[in-house]
Amino acid sequence: MTKFITTSIFHILLISTVSIFCHALVFASETIPINNAEPVTPQKLEEQTAIIRKHHLKRLDDKLTNDLKVIDENCKYESDISTRPPENHVVLTFDDGPEPIQTEYILDILKRHHISATFFMIGEKVKQYPDLVAKVYAENHQVVANHSWSHPNFHDISTNQQFEQILKSETFFSNNSQPKLFRYPYGNSSCETNRLVHSRGYKIVGWHIDSCDWAFDKSGAIDFKEAVSCGVLPQYHNDYVAHVVSAVRARKGGIILMHEIHPNTIKKLEEIIIQILADGFIFGTILDDDFIPSMR
């Protein structure tokens, strides 16, 4: 009997240790490759964050120093949604995957709360991690959508290169039964590419709420200029979760932009979901009829 109890305790401790270790992988300061995958390292994440910061602040500067009518005529920021979202309805969207460890962790949280989300994936990653893409398709009717081939800034490349980014990526999205959705990298668009994606049957999807998960640093704070760019109220400069939840309350719902690769989303996603649910919001999908007017 004593031997049985000792063995059982050992098994419980072993299972608990393995579980803690697996969850710790998500928050580790150094990402551990799994199955020969090459997840985002802290150095690469820092580089990508710097690029996002550059483009985000450029957008702010454009809007402060240029005629908004001219910006609209040049279709520069097609991802800004001005239409009101359906009241009390929320949609989660995740960009820049698939990403080993992170994608699976997000899927686990979504499954736990019975939420369907839209994943805007980068073509070269879709090619690299087909098993992850298949898992997203298989779970809870997730929607996988086109987010370009390699995530360049479309304002920095030629029209032909923009077209190539769409068409090359398109060949790796195999689920033709889903509606064709596209989201611009950094939300930076062009009139020419708008016409191309529309001619190929795509709807362009932007966001009502930018979580700015990239902008809150390791201490949980955001600096002043980035806060202005992201629309983070002063009382939430040290609280990423409160920023997202307050933005949802202010818009009374909407499409939320998050990124699979940024630690704030990974660490705080479940807390955000719980608070949004507690406020009485309903999680829907981008395919719901009442979200159709929010797409272009």
C-alpha positions, 0 to 999 in steps of 0.5 A: 500500500505504501509503495502504491501511494509513493508511486502515485505521488511520484506520478502526480509530481511528474505530471505537474512538473511536465505541465509547468515546464510546457507552460514555461516555454511560452514565457522563457527569455530564450525560445527553444526550437521544437521539431526543428522549428525556428521560433522567434528569438528574443533578438528577432522579436526586438528587431520586429518590434522596432520595425512595427514602432517605426511604421506605427509612428510614421502613420501618426506623423502622416496623419498629423502633418498631411491632409487626411483627404490626400491620405484617403485618396492614396488609399494609404491606411485601408486597415483603419475601420471608421464604421461602427462595429456591431454593438457588444460583439467582439472578434479576435484576430491574430497576425504574423503566425503561424508560430511554434509554441505560441500558436498552439498556446493561443489555440488552447486558450480559445478552445477553453473559452469556446472562441473562434478567431481569425489568423492572418498568416504570413505565406512563408511561415505557412509553407514552413509550418504546414502542421500548425496551419492544419491544426488551426484549420481543424480547431473550432472553425478557425479562419486562416487568411492572407497576410502577404508572403514575407510581411514587407511594408507595402509603402516601401516596395513597388506595385509589382512586388506588392502583387507578388506578395499577394499571389505567392502567398495565396498558393499556400492557403489550401482551404478554398471553401473559406472566404478570401480575406486579406490584411495588409502588413502594418495596415499600410495599403495602396490603391493598386493592391486594393484593386488587385485583391478585390479582383481576386475575390478578397475582402480587406480586413482591418481593425477597430481596436489595436491592442498594441501588444508590441508597444508595452515593454517587459516592465509592462509600460508604454512610452508617451509617443507610442501611447499617443500612436496607439490611443492608450489613455494615460491611466493605462500606460502601465496596464496592457490588459486595461488598455485593451479592455477599455478600448473595447468598452469605448468602441462597444465591441469590434475587431481586435488586432493582436499578434501571435509573436508578441509576449503581451498577447501570449501572457495576457490573452486569457485575462483579456478574454475573461474581462471582456466576457465579464463586461457582457460582450459576445465573441463572434467571428469575422464571418458573422453577418454583422461584421461584413460592413467592417470589411472592405 
